Amino acid sequence: MMAPSLAADFARALDPTLIARDVGLDQLDDWQARLIDDPPKRLLCCCGRQVGKSTAAAVCALNALIYQAPATVVMISPSLRQSVELFRTTHALYARLAGRPAAEYESLTRLELENGSRVISLPGSEKTVRGLASVDLIVVDEAARVEDALLAAVRPMLAVSNGSLFALSTPAGKRGWFYEQWMRGVGWSRISVKSTECSRIDPAFLQGEREALGPMLFGQEYLCEFHDEEGAAFLTELISAAFVSSFPPFLSRSPA
């Protein structure tokens, strides 16, 4: 494969969106282009299905592997199968990039490059991710469905590298760390894109999904809506309202 010219390589380093163009992603959405051009250190991406959040994260990962080498990228999902799918998306973009660094090791879950960079795919259990250090980018896909303990396990990996943490997900009820961080977390950049806002998705398809799934499940999967789990005895709002941070002191009469 012919290597890119020095000028083209320098341009990619300055403008990461050029990598997307060079791997055939000619029509980035505005939010994707902004994310790829200036990725935040902490990202919560609450998006509807098929809007392109995994693709945007994969381009960010590819940029880190090449232009922040030697970089370590870790990809995590609730199951290894899902993590491998995110890894495959990144690997497919890597394979289409002219002048890419050669691979020294490749498997279904790991890619190591001659420039010292590597990408590792893991299932989303805190037991499986412990032991990795100095990670430059962690991408947690379907973050609303991974164990709550995972967040505590992955954050120390970024301590030395000052790396980035991307949490991507559709909603999965009003529970768990993703929901809590989305509603009340501090220090996160937030992106929310509904499937109805994505020009690549046929409105007729979405209408069919709305009729098939019903308004609550459709809202969760495609409209970024957090709902209480079906069958819950009490609404989350009622439970929260039952707790107060302050109350008047109990006054008792002195004995006569």
ROVONU-245759 format. One line per 2 residues: number of its first residue (from 0); their letters; for each residue x, y, z of N, C-alpha, C. Coordinates in pm, 1 decimal. Layout:
N
NUM) a) X:Y:Z:X:Y:Z:X:Y:Z | ...
This chain:
256
0) mm) 83.8:-119.1:0.0:0.0:0.0:0.0:87.5:124.3:0.0 | 53.9:221.1:-84.4:133.2:343.1:-93.9:109.9:430.3:28.7
2) ap) 220.0:478.8:85.2:209.6:564.6:202.1:160.9:702.3:159.9 | 89.0:773.9:249.1:47.3:908.8:215.4:167.4:999.9:209.8
4) sl) 154.8:1110.1:137.0:262.5:1206.5:132.7:282.5:1266.8:270.3 | 400.3:1324.9:291.1:428.7:1387.8:419.9:327.7:1497.9:448.7
6) aa) 290.0:1572.4:345.0:192.2:1680.1:362.8:57.1:1624.7:404.3 | 13.9:1514.4:341.2:-114.7:1454.3:374.7:-113.4:1399.6:516.4
8) df) -0.8:1338.7:554.8:10.8:1284.2:689.3:8.2:1396.4:792.8 | 75.7:1505.4:764.0:76.6:1620.3:854.1:-63.2:1680.9:864.6
10) ar) -134.5:1685.9:752.6:-270.5:1740.0:753.3:-362.6:1654.7:838.9 | -349.3:1522.9:830.7:-428.9:1433.5:914.3:-402.7:1458.3:1062.1
12) al) -275.5:1478.1:1096.4:-240.2:1500.9:1235.9:-304.9:1628.7:1287.9 | -315.4:1729.3:1202.0:-374.9:1855.7:1243.3:-527.2:1853.0:1238.9
14) dp) -583.0:1775.2:1147.1:-727.7:1768.4:1130.0:-770.8:1622.1:1128.1 | -804.9:1566.3:1244.7:-839.3:1423.6:1251.6:-958.3:1384.1:1164.7
16) tl) -1044.8:1479.6:1128.0:-1158.6:1442.5:1043.7:-1114.1:1396.2:905.9 | -991.3:1431.4:866.0:-939.5:1384.9:736.9:-920.1:1233.5:737.2
18) ia) -895.0:1176.5:854.0:-884.5:1031.2:862.0:-1017.2:967.8:823.3 | -1127.1:1026.7:873.0:-1259.4:974.7:837.2:-1279.4:979.0:686.5
20) rd) -1241.0:1088.7:624.6:-1254.6:1101.0:479.3:-1169.9:995.6:408.3 | -1048.3:973.9:458.5:-955.2:882.4:392.2:-994.2:736.3:407.5
22) vg) -1083.5:704.7:500.7:-1130.0:566.5:512.7:-1270.2:550.7:455.2 | -1317.7:653.9:385.3:-1443.2:643.0:313.4:-1565.4:696.9:384.4
24) ld) -1546.0:765.0:496.5:-1659.7:824.7:567.7:-1673.8:969.8:521.9 | -1737.9:987.3:409.2:-1742.8:1119.1:345.4:-1848.3:1211.3:404.4
26) ql) -1947.3:1156.9:473.1:-2057.8:1239.0:520.6:-2073.9:1225.8:671.5 | -1983.1:1286.8:744.3:-1995.0:1288.9:889.3:-2106.0:1384.2:930.3
28) dd) -2181.3:1346.0:1032.9:-2274.1:1441.0:1092.3:-2194.2:1546.8:1167.2 | -2257.2:1661.2:1188.9:-2185.8:1771.0:1255.0:-2132.5:1729.5:1391.7
30) wq) -2213.6:1655.8:1467.7:-2168.6:1617.0:1601.9:-2052.7:1518.1:1594.6 | -2053.4:1431.0:1493.3:-1941.5:1338.6:1475.9:-1812.8:1413.9:1442.7
32) ar) -1823.1:1510.8:1351.8:-1705.1:1588.5:1313.2:-1648.8:1664.6:1432.0 | -1736.0:1721.6:1515.0:-1688.2:1795.5:1632.7:-1619.9:1702.5:1731.6
34) li) -1676.9:1585.3:1751.8:-1617.5:1488.9:1844.3:-1481.0:1442.5:1795.2 | -1470.9:1409.0:1667.8:-1344.9:1360.0:1611.6:-1239.3:1470.0:1611.2
36) dd) -1281.1:1592.5:1582.0:-1186.5:1704.1:1574.5:-1133.1:1743.2:1711.2 | -1217.4:1735.9:1814.2:-1175.7:1780.5:1947.1:-1234.9:1689.0:2053.2
38) pp) -1184.2:1566.0:2065.3:-1242.0:1471.1:2160.4:-1218.4:1515.4:2304.1 | -1321.2:1509.2:2388.8:-1305.5:1549.2:2528.8:-1237.1:1440.3:2610.0
40) kr) -1195.8:1477.4:2729.9:-1135.2:1379.6:2819.7:-1239.7:1285.3:2878.2 | -1358.7:1337.6:2905.3:-1466.0:1256.5:2961.6:-1592.0:1280.2:2880.3
42) ll) -1645.5:1174.7:2822.5:-1760.0:1187.2:2732.7:-1870.7:1090.9:2770.8 | -1991.9:1143.2:2782.7:-2113.0:1063.3:2791.0:-2189.0:1084.5:2661.3
44) cc) -2209.1:977.3:2586.2:-2276.6:985.4:2457.0:-2404.4:902.4:2466.8 | -2516.0:970.1:2491.8:-2645.8:904.2:2504.4:-2720.8:924.2:2373.6
46) cg) -2723.1:821.2:2291.9:-2774.4:835.3:2155.2:-2870.8:722.7:2121.6 | -2956.1:749.3:2023.5:-3044.5:646.9:1971.4:-2967.7:544.5:1889.1
48) rq) -3035.2:438.5:1854.5:-2972.8:329.4:1778.9:-2934.0:375.8:1639.0 | -2817.1:331.1:1594.3:-2770.1:346.4:1456.8:-2745.0:491.2:1414.5
50) vg) -2712.5:578.0:1508.7:-2682.2:716.2:1470.0:-2534.7:735.7:1437.1 | -2449.4:636.8:1467.9:-2308.1:646.8:1432.1:-2214.7:675.7:1547.8
52) ks) -2257.1:647.3:1670.8:-2170.0:674.4:1785.2:-2048.6:581.6:1787.6 | -2066.6:454.8:1752.9:-1953.7:362.0:1750.3:-1854.5:398.4:1640.5
54) ta) -1905.6:442.2:1524.9:-1817.9:482.3:1415.1:-1734.0:603.3:1454.0 | -1796.2:703.4:1516.5:-1721.5:822.3:1558.6:-1615.2:785.8:1661.6
56) aa) -1650.3:698.9:1757.1:-1553.5:656.6:1857.7:-1438.8:578.1:1794.2 | -1469.7:497.5:1691.6:-1365.7:420.6:1623.7:-1267.4:510.9:1551.0
58) vc) -1315.7:620.1:1490.9:-1225.5:715.1:1424.8:-1136.0:782.9:1528.8 | -1191.8:818.8:1644.2:-1110.8:876.2:1751.3:-1003.7:776.8:1797.9
60) al) -1042.0:649.8:1807.4:-946.3:547.4:1847.6:-834.7:533.1:1744.0 | -872.1:533.0:1616.1:-773.1:520.2:1509.7:-676.1:637.0:1510.4
62) na) -728.6:755.6:1532.9:-642.3:873.4:1541.0:-542.7:860.3:1656.3 | -588.6:811.8:1770.8:-499.1:793.9:1885.2:-391.3:689.8:1855.1
64) li) -430.8:579.3:1790.7:-335.5:472.3:1761.3:-223.3:518.9:1669.5 | -254.1:612.0:1579.2:-155.4:654.0:1479.8:-81.8:780.9:1521.5
66) yq) -155.6:879.1:1570.0:-94.8:1010.0:1593.3:-66.7:1040.4:1740.2 | -96.3:944.7:1828.9:-55.5:956.8:1968.0:28.0:836.1:2009.4
68) ap) 92.2:773.3:1912.5:168.7:651.4:1938.0:289.2:679.8:2029.2 | 324.1:579.9:2113.3:255.7:451.7:2132.8:135.7:468.3:2225.5
70) at) 17.9:438.9:2174.8:-105.4:457.6:2250.3:-171.4:322.4:2277.2 | -239.8:315.5:2391.5:-319.1:197.3:2425.4:-465.4:236.1:2429.3
72) vv) -547.0:166.8:2352.1:-691.5:188.5:2347.5:-759.1:61.3:2398.1 | -850.9:77.5:2491.6:-925.5:-36.0:2547.1:-1072.3:-18.6:2513.5
74) mi) -1134.7:-125.1:2460.7:-1275.7:-123.2:2423.2:-1351.2:-224.4:2507.2 | -1457.2:-177.0:2572.8:-1530.6:-257.7:2669.5:-1679.2:-252.1:2638.2
76) sp) -1746.8:-366.3:2649.2:-1891.9:-375.1:2634.4:-1944.0:-475.5:2735.9 | -2076.0:-486.7:2751.7:-2128.6:-583.4:2848.4:-2083.9:-727.0:2822.1
78) sl) -2064.4:-763.4:2696.1:-2019.4:-898.7:2662.9:-1901.1:-890.3:2567.1 | -1824.6:-997.7:2560.2:-1710.9:-1000.0:2469.3:-1757.1:-989.2:2324.8
80) rq) -1870.5:-1049.9:2291.9:-1921.5:-1041.3:2154.7:-1943.3:-896.5:2113.5 | -2002.4:-816.8:2203.1:-2026.5:-676.6:2171.5:-1895.9:-598.6:2161.4
82) sv) -1800.0:-630.4:2248.7:-1670.1:-563.8:2242.5:-1599.3:-594.8:2112.0 | -1610.6:-718.6:2067.4:-1547.3:-757.4:1941.3:-1608.7:-680.7:1825.0
84) el) -1739.9:-655.4:1828.7:-1803.6:-578.9:1720.8:-1747.1:-437.1:1713.5 | -1726.9:-373.5:1829.0:-1666.9:-240.5:1830.3:-1522.8:-246.4:1780.9
86) fr) -1451.7:-349.4:1821.1:-1314.7:-370.1:1773.6:-1312.7:-388.7:1621.8 | -1408.4:-465.7:1567.7:-1414.8:-489.3:1423.8:-1439.2:-359.3:1347.8
88) tt) -1520.1:-270.9:1404.3:-1543.7:-141.9:1340.5:-1413.4:-63.1:1330.3 | -1337.6:-60.4:1438.1:-1209.3:9.7:1438.5:-1110.8:-56.5:1342.9
90) ha) -1103.9:-187.8:1345.3:-1010.6:-259.9:1258.4:-1044.9:-238.7:1111.6 | -1174.4:-234.1:1079.2:-1214.1:-213.7:939.4:-1168.2:-76.6:889.8
92) ly) -1179.1:25.8:974.2:-1131.7:158.6:934.7:-979.3:158.3:919.9 | -911.9:94.1:1013.4:-765.8:82.6:1005.0:-724.7:16.4:874.0
94) ar) -794.2:-89.8:833.9:-757.0:-164.6:713.6:-775.5:-83.0:586.7 | -862.4:19.6:590.1:-887.8:101.5:471.6:-799.4:226.2:464.1
96) la) -716.5:248.3:564.9:-638.0:371.4:570.8:-504.9:355.3:498.5 | -481.9:437.4:398.0:-354.2:433.7:325.0:-241.0:478.7:416.9
98) gr) -128.6:407.1:409.2:-11.9:444.6:487.7:-22.3:409.6:634.4 | -113.1:319.1:669.7:-128.6:281.4:809.4:-3.9:209.2:860.3
100) pa) 25.2:221.2:989.1:135.5:142.8:1045.3:107.6:-6.9:1031.9 | 209.3:-83.1:1005.5:191.7:-226.9:989.0:151.2:-292.0:1120.7
102) ae) 74.7:-400.1:1109.2:34.0:-475.9:1227.4:139.7:-580.0:1260.0 | 180.5:-584.9:1385.5:273.5:-688.2:1431.1:201.3:-806.5:1491.7
104) ye) 78.2:-783.5:1538.5:-1.0:-892.2:1595.3:-147.2:-859.6:1574.8 | -225.5:-957.9:1529.7:-368.3:-939.7:1508.6:-443.6:-1062.7:1556.1
106) sl) -554.4:-1039.2:1625.8:-646.8:-1145.5:1661.3:-787.2:-1085.9:1661.0 | -886.1:-1163.0:1701.9:-1023.8:-1113.5:1704.4:-1046.3:-1011.1:1814.4
108) tr) -954.3:-1001.4:1909.7:-973.8:-911.6:2023.4:-856.2:-816.6:2046.5 | -754.8:-821.1:1961.0:-634.6:-742.3:1989.6:-562.0:-707.2:1859.7
110) le) -509.6:-585.2:1854.7:-429.0:-540.0:1741.9:-309.6:-463.8:1797.3 | -188.6:-505.5:1757.2:-66.5:-437.4:1798.3:6.9:-388.9:1673.9
112) le) 47.0:-262.1:1672.9:107.0:-199.8:1556.9:256.5:-179.9:1574.8 | 325.9:-162.7:1462.2:469.9:-146.1:1466.2:512.8:-16.7:1535.0
114) ng) 423.1:80.5:1546.7:457.2:206.4:1613.8:440.3:198.1:1765.6 | 407.4:77.9:1815.6:394.3:57.3:1959.7:253.2:70.9:2012.1
116) sr) 159.4:114.4:1928.2:20.7:127.9:1971.5:-50.0:-7.2:1972.0 | -154.7:-15.1:2050.9:-232.6:-138.6:2057.4:-376.4:-106.2:2093.9
118) vi) -468.3:-190.0:2050.2:-608.3:-180.3:2087.6:-652.0:-316.3:2137.8 | -719.6:-316.5:2252.6:-757.4:-439.4:2321.2:-907.3:-437.8:2345.4
120) sl) -973.8:-548.1:2317.2:-1117.8:-560.4:2335.4:-1146.4:-653.8:2452.4 | -1230.5:-609.8:2547.5:-1257.7:-686.8:2668.4:-1406.5:-685.3:2700.7
122) pg) -1457.2:-791.4:2765.8:-1594.2:-785.5:2816.6:-1601.2:-692.1:2936.4 | -1719.0:-635.9:2961.6:-1733.5:-532.4:3062.0:-1752.2:-582.4:3202.6
124) se) -1652.3:-648.9:3255.3:-1653.4:-692.5:3394.1:-1530.7:-635.0:3462.8 | -1548.4:-584.7:3584.9:-1433.5:-525.6:3653.6:-1324.8:-629.0:3678.4
126) kt) -1358.2:-757.0:3683.3:-1257.7:-860.8:3703.1:-1168.8:-876.7:3580.9 | -1221.3:-849.4:3461.2:-1143.5:-869.7:3338.6:-1059.6:-748.8:3300.9
128) vr) -1093.7:-629.7:3351.1:-1020.9:-510.4:3308.0:-909.4:-470.9:3403.7 | -909.7:-522.8:3523.2:-804.7:-487.1:3618.3:-668.6:-534.2:3568.2
130) gl) -566.3:-454.7:3597.2:-430.2:-492.4:3558.2:-375.3:-411.2:3444.0 | -462.0:-347.1:3364.9:-415.0:-260.3:3257.3:-379.0:-123.9:3314.3
132) as) -271.6:-65.3:3261.2:-226.1:63.8:3312.7:-188.7:155.5:3197.8 | -185.9:284.9:3227.6:-143.5:388.0:3132.6:-217.8:376.8:3000.3
134) vd) -350.9:375.4:3009.0:-436.8:364.5:2891.6:-468.4:505.3:2840.1 | -463.4:522.6:2709.0:-484.6:654.8:2649.1:-630.5:681.3:2613.9
136) li) -705.9:576.8:2582.9:-848.0:592.8:2552.1:-921.9:466.6:2592.8 | -1025.9:484.1:2672.4:-1117.1:375.3:2706.8:-1252.4:406.6:2644.5
138) vv) -1304.1:314.2:2566.0:-1436.3:329.0:2505.9:-1526.3:221.6:2566.6 | -1627.6:265.2:2640.5:-1724.6:172.8:2700.5:-1852.1:181.1:2617.3
140) de) -1881.0:75.8:2543.1:-2000.8:73.1:2459.1:-2115.6:9.8:2536.5 | -2239.2:52.4:2507.8:-2357.2:11.1:2584.5:-2329.9:28.7:2734.2
142) aa) -2280.1:147.4:2768.2:-2232.9:174.5:2904.0:-2343.6:163.3:3008.5 | -2468.3:186.1:2969.8:-2578.3:175.2:3065.9:-2603.8:31.5:3107.8
144) rv) -2540.8:-64.5:3040.4:-2567.5:-205.7:3067.6:-2446.1:-279.1:3124.5 | -2338.1:-208.2:3155.5:-2224.1:-273.4:3219.4:-2235.4:-260.3:3371.1
146) ed) -2156.0:-336.9:3441.4:-2162.2:-337.0:3587.5:-2123.2:-200.8:3643.7 | -2188.9:-160.8:3752.5:-2155.3:-34.2:3816.5:-2010.1:-32.4:3865.5
148) al) -1960.6:-148.2:3908.3:-1823.1:-155.5:3960.3:-1719.3:-129.5:3852.2 | -1760.9:-136.3:3725.5:-1664.0:-118.4:3617.0:-1602.1:21.3:3618.3
150) la) -1682.6:123.2:3646.2:-1631.8:259.7:3643.7:-1517.4:276.3:3743.0 | -1533.2:222.1:3862.7:-1426.9:230.6:3962.9:-1303.2:153.4:3919.4
152) av) -1322.7:48.0:3839.4:-1209.5:-33.2:3796.0:-1131.1:30.8:3681.9 | -1199.2:106.6:3593.6:-1130.5:158.3:3475.6:-1067.8:295.3:3496.9
154) rp) -1122.9:377.4:3585.5:-1072.4:513.2:3599.9:-924.8:518.8:3639.4 | -874.3:430.2:3727.4:-731.4:436.3:3760.8:-638.8:411.0:3642.5
156) ml) -688.2:345.9:3535.5:-604.6:323.1:3417.4:-562.8:453.8:3350.2 | -636.3:561.0:3377.6:-611.9:689.1:3312.0:-526.9:783.1:3397.4
158) av) -491.7:739.9:3517.7:-426.3:830.3:3612.0:-291.8:879.8:3561.1 | -208.8:791.2:3509.6:-74.1:828.0:3464.8:-78.1:887.7:3324.7
160) sn) -157.9:830.7:3237.7:-162.3:873.8:3097.5:-244.8:1000.9:3077.2 | -328.8:1035.1:3174.7:-425.9:1144.5:3156.8:-509.3:1119.1:3032.1
162) gs) -549.4:993.6:3016.2:-621.2:952.1:2896.5:-767.9:990.2:2900.1 | -841.1:945.0:2797.3:-981.3:981.3:2777.8:-1072.1:862.7:2806.8
164) lf) -1193.6:893.4:2852.6:-1294.7:792.5:2878.7:-1421.9:829.9:2803.9 | -1462.6:743.1:2710.3:-1586.1:761.0:2635.3:-1686.6:656.7:2682.4
166) al) -1803.5:700.0:2724.5:-1912.1:608.8:2760.2:-2025.0:629.2:2660.1 | -2051.7:526.6:2579.6:-2153.0:533.8:2473.9:-2268.8:442.7:2510.9
168) st) -2392.3:489.4:2489.6:-2503.5:401.0:2524.3:-2636.0:455.0:2474.8 | -2730.5:362.3:2457.4:-2871.5:397.9:2461.2:-2914.6:384.7:2607.0
170) pa) -3020.7:452.7:2648.5:-3066.3:439.9:2787.3:-3107.3:297.0:2821.4 | -3099.7:265.8:2950.3:-3143.3:133.5:2998.0:-3205.0:148.1:3135.7
172) gk) -3305.3:232.6:3146.6:-3373.1:252.2:3272.8:-3310.0:360.8:3358.4 | -3383.0:401.0:3459.2:-3335.2:505.8:3550.6:-3257.7:441.6:3664.9
174) rg) -3143.4:389.4:3631.9:-3060.5:319.4:3729.7:-2918.0:312.7:3676.6 | -2824.2:278.0:3762.8:-2687.1:252.2:3720.5:-2604.5:378.9:3705.9
176) wf) -2473.0:356.9:3691.7:-2381.3:470.3:3692.7:-2397.9:557.9:3569.8 | -2430.1:500.9:3453.8:-2445.0:584.5:3335.2:-2559.6:683.0:3353.9
178) ye) -2672.4:633.5:3404.1:-2786.8:721.8:3429.1:-2752.5:827.4:3533.4 | -2687.1:785.4:3641.9:-2653.5:879.8:3747.8:-2556.5:986.8:3697.4
180) qw) -2456.9:945.6:3619.6:-2361.1:1043.4:3568.0:-2425.4:1134.4:3463.8 | -2515.0:1078.5:3382.7:-2582.9:1160.8:3282.5:-2668.9:1268.0:3349.2
182) mr) -2734.8:1232.5:3457.2:-2825.3:1325.1:3523.8:-2752.2:1420.6:3617.5 | -2649.3:1370.3:3688.0:-2589.7:1451.2:3794.0:-2437.5:1454.5:3793.5
184) gv) -2373.5:1386.0:3700.7:-2227.9:1378.8:3700.2:-2162.2:1512.7:3667.6 | -2043.8:1533.2:3722.8:-1968.1:1656.8:3703.3:-1842.6:1625.3:3622.8
186) gw) -1806.8:1715.7:3530.9:-1683.1:1700.7:3455.7:-1696.5:1624.4:3325.3 | -1818.7:1593.3:3284.3:-1842.2:1518.8:3161.3:-1887.4:1612.3:3049.4
188) sr) -1841.8:1585.5:2928.2:-1904.7:1641.0:2808.9:-2018.4:1546.5:2769.9 | -2128.6:1601.2:2724.7:-2245.9:1520.6:2693.3:-2288.2:1540.5:2548.4
190) is) -2318.2:1429.8:2480.5:-2373.3:1432.1:2345.0:-2500.4:1349.0:2345.8 | -2607.4:1404.9:2291.6:-2733.5:1332.0:2280.4:-2788.1:1351.3:2139.7
192) vk) -2806.5:1240.5:2068.7:-2857.3:1245.5:1931.6:-2967.5:1140.3:1917.6 | -3086.0:1184.5:1883.4:-3197.3:1092.0:1861.0:-3186.2:1028.3:1722.4
194) st) -3237.4:909.2:1710.4:-3236.6:842.5:1579.7:-3318.9:920.8:1478.3 | -3420.6:992.2:1524.8:-3502.9:1073.3:1435.0:-3425.7:1192.6:1379.8
196) ec) -3309.4:1223.1:1438.0:-3227.1:1335.0:1392.5:-3118.3:1290.6:1295.7 | -3111.2:1161.3:1267.7:-3008.1:1107.2:1179.9:-3064.4:1092.3:1038.2
198) sr) -3005.0:1163.0:943.9:-3057.2:1163.1:806.8:-3039.5:1028.8:736.9 | -2952.4:942.1:789.5:-2928.5:812.1:725.6:-3037.0:709.8:759.0
200) id) -3122.4:740.2:854.0:-3226.3:645.6:894.7:-3359.6:686.4:832.2 | -3420.4:594.3:761.8:-3546.5:619.6:692.1:-3658.5:644.8:793.5
202) pa) -3727.8:757.4:784.5:-3840.3:783.2:875.8:-3945.8:672.9:873.7 | -3963.9:607.7:757.8:-4061.7:499.3:749.6:-4019.8:381.7:838.3
204) fl) -3887.9:355.3:844.7:-3838.8:249.8:933.5:-3868.7:284.4:1078.6 | -3843.2:408.8:1116.7:-3867.4:450.0:1254.6:-4015.3:443.5:1289.3
206) qg) -4101.2:478.9:1196.4:-4244.5:470.3:1221.4:-4286.1:325.1:1244.0 | -4228.5:233.6:1165.5:-4256.9:92.1:1186.1:-4209.6:43.4:1321.8
208) er) -4092.8:91.8:1364.8:-4041.3:55.1:1496.6:-4130.5:110.6:1607.8 | -4179.0:232.3:1589.9:-4266.9:292.3:1690.3:-4394.4:208.1:1707.9
210) ea) -4449.3:163.1:1595.7:-4571.1:83.2:1602.0:-4545.1:-55.0:1660.6 | -4426.9:-111.6:1631.7:-4394.9:-246.2:1679.2:-4355.6:-247.9:1826.5
212) lg) -4282.2:-146.9:1871.0:-4226.5:-147.7:2005.7:-4315.0:-79.9:2108.4 | -4396.6:13.7:2064.4:-4472.5:93.2:2159.6:-4393.9:215.7:2200.9
214) pm) -4462.4:315.8:2256.6:-4397.0:443.7:2282.5:-4283.9:437.6:2384.6 | -4294.6:356.4:2489.1:-4191.9:356.0:2593.0:-4062.7:292.9:2541.9
216) lf) -4071.6:173.1:2484.4:-3951.5:106.1:2436.5:-3892.4:179.0:2316.5 | -3976.5:233.5:2229.8:-3926.3:312.4:2117.8:-3853.1:435.9:2168.4
218) gq) -3909.4:500.8:2269.9:-3843.6:617.6:2326.5:-3707.3:585.3:2384.0 | -3694.2:469.2:2446.3:-3565.3:428.7:2502.0:-3463.8:398.5:2391.9
220) ey) -3506.0:321.9:2292.7:-3411.7:275.3:2191.6:-3375.4:382.7:2088.9 | -3467.0:473.5:2061.4:-3444.7:566.0:1949.8:-3449.7:714.3:1987.0
222) lc) -3506.5:748.4:2103.5:-3526.6:889.7:2137.2:-3448.7:933.7:2261.7 | -3358.1:848.5:2310.7:-3271.2:883.2:2424.9:-3350.7:907.6:2552.8
224) ef) -3460.6:836.7:2571.6:-3544.7:857.9:2688.7:-3515.7:753.5:2795.8 | -3496.8:799.8:2918.4:-3479.4:710.2:3032.7:-3616.6:682.2:3093.9
226) hd) -3652.6:553.7:3105.7:-3779.8:514.8:3164.4:-3755.8:416.9:3277.9 | -3850.7:413.6:3370.6:-3846.6:310.0:3473.5:-3865.3:174.3:3408.7
228) ee) -3802.7:72.9:3469.7:-3814.1:-61.9:3415.8:-3959.5:-109.5:3422.2 | -3998.1:-186.0:3320.5:-4134.2:-238.5:3315.6:-4159.1:-327.8:3436.4
230) ga) -4269.3:-306.2:3502.1:-4302.0:-386.4:3619.1:-4252.1:-327.6:3749.9 | -4182.7:-212.3:3744.9:-4134.6:-150.2:3868.1:-4253.7:-111.8:3955.7
232) af) -4243.5:-138.8:4086.3:-4355.3:-111.3:4176.2:-4375.2:37.3:4198.7 | -4263.3:112.9:4199.8:-4271.2:256.3:4225.0:-4187.5:330.3:4122.8
234) lt) -4233.7:447.8:4081.9:-4157.4:530.9:3990.6:-4034.2:585.6:4060.9 | -3926.1:604.9:3983.6:-3802.4:657.5:4039.0:-3825.1:792.6:4104.8
236) el) -3908.1:878.1:4044.7:-3933.1:1010.2:4100.1:-3997.9:1000.4:4238.1 | -4088.4:903.4:4258.3:-4153.3:887.3:4387.2:-4055.2:839.4:4493.1
238) is) -3964.9:748.6:4454.0:-3865.2:699.5:4548.2:-3771.7:811.9:4589.5 | -3727.2:891.8:4490.9:-3636.5:1002.8:4521.4:-3702.4:1104.7:4611.8
240) aa) -3831.8:1128.9:4588.5:-3902.9:1228.4:4668.1:-3921.8:1183.2:4812.7 | -3908.2:1053.8:4837.3:-3926.1:1002.6:4972.7:-3806.2:1030.1:5061.7
242) fv) -3692.6:1069.2:5001.0:-3571.9:1097.7:5076.6:-3549.6:1247.8:5080.2 | -3515.4:1298.4:5196.8:-3486.3:1440.7:5211.8:-3349.8:1456.3:5275.7
244) ss) -3282.4:1566.3:5241.4:-3149.0:1590.5:5295.6:-3151.9:1659.8:5429.4 | -3265.0:1720.1:5465.1:-3275.1:1787.6:5594.3:-3418.4:1777.7:5644.1
246) fp) -3435.2:1780.3:5772.3:-3567.5:1776.5:5831.0:-3560.5:1844.9:5966.9 | -3672.0:1898.5:6013.7:-3669.4:1968.9:6141.9:-3635.1:1874.1:6255.9
248) pf) -3560.8:1922.9:6353.7:-3524.1:1834.9:6465.8:-3646.6:1789.4:6545.2 | -3634.2:1671.6:6598.8:-3743.1:1618.5:6681.1:-3740.3:1689.5:6816.2
250) ls) -3852.2:1747.9:6857.1:-3861.9:1818.5:6983.0:-3946.5:1739.0:7080.0 | -3893.0:1712.7:7192.7:-3968.7:1639.4:7294.3:-3988.6:1730.1:7415.5
252) rs) -4098.6:1711.5:7481.2:-4123.5:1790.3:7600.9:-4042.2:1738.2:7718.2 | -3991.0:1830.2:7795.2:-3917.0:1790.5:7915.4:-4013.7:1728.5:8014.7
254) pa) -3967.0:1627.0:8084.7:-4057.5:1566.5:8182.5:-4098.7:1666.3:8288.8 | -4218.6:1657.1:8334.2:-4269.9:1749.9:8434.9:-4197.4:1732.3:8566.6
